[in-house]
Amino acid sequence: MYTINELETFVAIVENKGVVSAANALNISPATVSHRLSKLERILGTVLVFRDSRNVRPSAEGEEFYQRVGDILAALYDAEFAIGARDSGISGRLRVTLPPWVFSLYILPNLAKFEQQYPKVVLDFLVTDHFVNVVDDAQDVAVRVGTLANSGLLARKITHNRRILCASPDYLRLHSPIKDVQMLSEHRFVCLPWQKQLKLLHNDGNVFTFNANTRFTISNSDNMTQALQAGHGIGIKSELAIKRCLASGALVEVLPNVLAAPEAPVWFLRPQNSLATRKAEAFFDFVKQAFNDN
């Protein structure tokens, strides 16, 4: 049977992309690293790593084994730490999916603080506005905006947020004034692909579906903000995503309180059976602080 040392050595080979670099990271000889890898492959009956004179890369089986073993080792370290048997900091890989505007405005500007506090944590960011299935796509945690579906994930609110209609002052100067919701049909919209239909409120408070006259759609929320600033139309945006644009006057709100369901909190999610508990908790605290500081 293989040992914890052999599993740790395999993970080090993958993460350091080589036998020699893994040996340096573990403070053991390259010969010991090679021996442990060979033993592990022999016991498992499969090739975990392809090696040539230029690089080292995991096989398909090695990549699958690496993903699962990394989580198991992290859970083991957490258990040891919890009973006082390990006095080490948080370490390992954490896979995070989140929208572009959350990453660019709140995570990236503060990321150095997290790296300094948790130098042994490796972050894999999947930055996208598209829906990512946390479990099926092997993500450890997710940051989501808006109403949550009943997914079975553990969810905690990071901060309050609402969506608004907005446009640039230049766009509003060049087009007909928007005095009520009916006049929106005379205007062009810039949207994410799934924002073409909006639920709006009539003056009498009744909800109706508005089909936006889209100039073009954009699959990236940061690029959409840039298009709005450039005067290409009206858009629906999270207020936290354009906080600085509103403060500087680069964007202004259009028809306040016209959206039927403006509330769009920012959430932190992780699977209920996640093994990356301490890493996830550390990242949750970091994300919450990042929003509080901005």
N, C-alpha and C positions, 0 to 999 in steps of 0.2 A: 504493500500500500504506500502511496505517496505521503509526504509530510507537509506541514505548513511551510517549512523552509523552501521546499521545492515549488510550492504554489507561489510564494512570495517572489522567488527567483524568476519564474515564468512571467509574472506581472511586470517585474522590473525590466525584463528583456523587451517586452512589448512597449512599455512606456518610455524606455530610454533608447529604443530603436537599435539595439546592438548588445552583443555579449560583453564586450570590453566596457562600454558605458554602464551597463547593468552591474558589472563587477565593481566599478568605481562607486556607484551609488550605494551598493550593499557593503562595500569595504571588504570584499573577498576576492579571490583570484579568478581570472577568466576561466581557468581550467575547472574550478569548482562550479562555476555557472554552467558551463557546457555539460558537465557531468550530471548536474541536477536536471537540466532540460532533457538530456537523453534518457535518464531514468523515468522521468514523467511521461515522455512520449512512449516509451516501451511499456509502461504499465497501462496507459490508456489505449495503446494499440493504434495510434494515429500520429501523423505529422502535425505538430502545432505551429512550427515556425519554418519558413523557407529562408535559407541562408546562402548568400553568394559572396563574392569578394567585395561587393560594393554596399550591400544593405541587408537588412533583416526585416522580414515582414511576416505577420501571422497568416497561416492558412485560413480557409473559411471555417474549419473546425476550431482552429486556434483563436480566431476572433470571437466565435460564440463562447468558447470556454473562458476567454479573457473577460468578457462582459459579465458572465455569471460569477466567476471566481473573485473578481474585484469587489462585487457587492457582498459576497460571503465573507471575505477577509475584513472588509470594513465593518460588517455587523459583528464579527468576532472581536475586533479591536474595541468596538463600542461596548460590548459585553464585559470585556476585561477591564475597561476604564470604569464602568459602572460599579464594579465590585472592588475597585482600588488595586487591581492587579496590573494595571498598565498606566503609566504616568506620561503618556505621549499625547501630543496634540492631535487634532482632527486631520485625517489624511485620506487620500484616494481620489477617485474620479467622480464628479457630479455632473449629470447630463441635465441641461436646463433648456426649456423652450419658452419663448416669450416674444411679444410683438416688437417690431423695429423701433418704434418711438420709445418704448419702455427701456430698451437696451441703450439707445443712443443718448437719451436725455437723463436717465436716472442711474443706470447700471455702469456704463462705461466711464463716466466722469468720476465715479467713486470706487472703481474696481481696484485701484492700487491699495486702498485701505484694506480691502478683503484679502488681497494677496499678501500684504504685510502681516496680517493677523493669522492667516492660515496658509503658510507657504507650502505646505505639503498637499494641498487640495488642488486638483486639476479640474478645470471647468470646461465642459463641452457645451457651447451655446448653439442652439438651433433657433435662429432668429427669423421669424416669419409671421405674417398676418393671417396665414391660412390655419385652419383647425388642425391640430396635431393630437392624435390619440396617444395619451401619455403611456398607457400600458403597451399597446400594440407597437408603438414606435420606440419603445425602450428608453423613455425619458424618466429621470428620477423625480423631477419637479417641473411645474409649469407656472408661469405668471399669465393670468388671463384677465380680460377686461369685459365687463358687461354682465348680463344675466347668465347664470350657470345652468346647464342641463343637469339632470339627475344622473351623474356618471359613476357614482360610487366612490369618487375620489374624496380624500380629506381636504376640505377647503377652509381657509381663513382669510378674512378681509384684511388687505394691507392698508387701503385708504379709500375715502369717498372720492367719487368722480362723477361727472355728468357730461353728456354729449350736447353740443350746440351746433346751430348753423352759423357759418362764418364765411367771410370773403375779404378780399383786400380792398382798401379805400380806392385804389385805382380802378378796380372792376366796378365798384358801386358808382363812381363818378361818371363812367362811360356808358352806363346802362340805366334803364328806367328805374325810378325810385320804387322801393318795395314797401308799400304801406300796409298790406295785409297778406294773408297766406295765399289767397287766390292769385296774386300777382307773381308768385313763384313760377307759375307755368310759362311766364315770359322770359325766364332766365335759364342760362346754361349751368350745369352742375359738373363738378369733378368728383368722382366717386371711386371707392373700392368696388370690385365687381359685384359684391353682395349688398351694396347700398343703393341700388337703383330704385327700390321701392321704400318709401318712408311712411311711417305712421305719424300723421300730423293732426293738429287740433283746429277745427273751425272756430270762428269767433264765439259761437254758442257753446263751445266745449265738446262737441261731438267729434269722434275720431274718424278720420278717413285715410285711405291709402293714396299717396301721391307718387306718381311715376315720374321720376326725375328725367329731365331732358339733358342727357349726358353729352358733354363735349368729348370726353374720353374717360375711360376707366384706367386705374392704376392698381397694381397688385401690392404695392408697398406703401405703408402709411406715411413714412418720412418723405418719400417722393411726392405723395399727394399733397402734403403740407407745402412743399416747395412750389407745386403747380398752383395752389391757391394764392400763395404770396405773389406769384408772377402774374396774377390777374386772369386766370383761365376760367374762373367760374365760382359758384357757391359750393360749399362742401359741408358734410357733417363730420365733426371732429370731437374727440375727447378733449375736454377743457384742459386737463393736465398735459396733453400732448402739445398744446399751443399756448401754454401759459405765458411764455416769454414773448411770443408773437402778439398776444393781446396786450401785454404790458407796454410793448414798444409801439403799438399802433400798426404793425405790419398786417395784422388781421383784426377785423372787428366782428362782433356778433350781429347776426341778422335775425330779426323777429324773435326776440327772447321769449322763452316759454311756449314755443309753438310745437315742439316735439312732444308726442304723446307719452313716450316713456324715456325721459332723458337720463335717468339714473344708470350709471355704468361703473360700479365699483371695480377696483383693482383687487384681484384675488391671488392667493398663493395655494397651489394644489399639489398633492402628492398621492400616490397609490396607498391604500390602507395597509398593504403588506410590504411596503417599502423597507428595504434593509439599510438604506442610507439615512438613518434617522439623525445622527449627530451632524452630519454634513448638511442635511436638509434644514435642520433647525438653525444652524449657523448662517446658512444662506438666507433663510427667512428673516432673521434678525437684521442681516445686512440690507436686504431689499426694503424692509420697513423703514429702517433708518435713512436710507437713500431718499425715499419719498418724503420723509419728515424734514430732511435737511434742504429740500428744494422747494 
